[in-house]
């Protein structure tokens, strides 16, 4: 097993779908925020999984880089890139 596979398996053993986690936004993209939860790679919080922004703001205005966010793990994507996806929706 290579180091990336081992880390991915360790992450899936440590976290579970539906678990609430807290992390810091490390990068913003047009489609969402990348959040560091200490997994060794950032997880994705897509814009469609964020709460409605206040009037006059867009989802891109939420969660500036460096801010702490809480979200639930929505899924572990078993794609070649291995991705954790978050949600803040009920």
N, C-alpha and C positions, 0 to 999 in steps of 0.2 A: 504494500500500500504506500503510495507516495505521500509526501507531507500535506499536500492540499486535500487529498481524500481523507486523511486522518483528521485534519482540522475540521472538515465538513462533518464527519461522523461525530466528533467531539461536540461540535455546536449543536447538532440535532439531539445529542444525549443530554445536553445542558438546558436547552430551551424546548418548549413544546407549543404547538399551535394553540392559540387562544391566550397564551401567557402574556401578561402586561409587563413591558420592559421600559426602561428609561435610557435615553442616550443623548448624544449631542449631534446636532446637524453639522456635517463636515463639508457638504457640497450641495449646491442647488442646481437643478436642471429644469428645463421647460416642462418636463413631465412629472417632477416630484423632487423630494429631498433625500439625500443619502445620509443615514444616521449611523454613528458609531456606537455600538452597544458592548464593545469589547470582544467581539467574535473573531477578530482578525481581519475583517473586511466589512465595509459599510453595508447596511441593509437599506432597502428602498421603501419610502413612504410616498406612494403615488398621489398626485393631486386629487384624483377621484376618490381617494381613501381618507382625505382630510375633511374636517368639519367645514360647514359653510363659513366663508369669511364675513367679517362685519361689513355693513353697507359702505361702499366707496373703496373697498379693498378687493384684491384678487387673492386667490390661493397662493400665488407666487409671493405675496407680501407676508404670509404667515411664516413662522419659524426661521428667523434669520440665521445665517451661518454662526455657529457657536452657541446657539440657544439649546436649552434642554427641552426634550419632548418626551411625552409618554405615548405609547401605542401598544397595540396587541399584535402578536405575531399572527398573520393571516395564513401564511403558507411558506413552505420550503420548496423552492423551485429546483427540481432535479435536472436542470439544463446543463450544458457544458460549463456555463459560467457560474453555476451554483449561486442562488440568490435567496435571501430572506425577504419576504414582503410583509409590510405592516399595514394596519388599518387603525384609524381613530374613529371609525363609524360604529354606532351601536350594533 
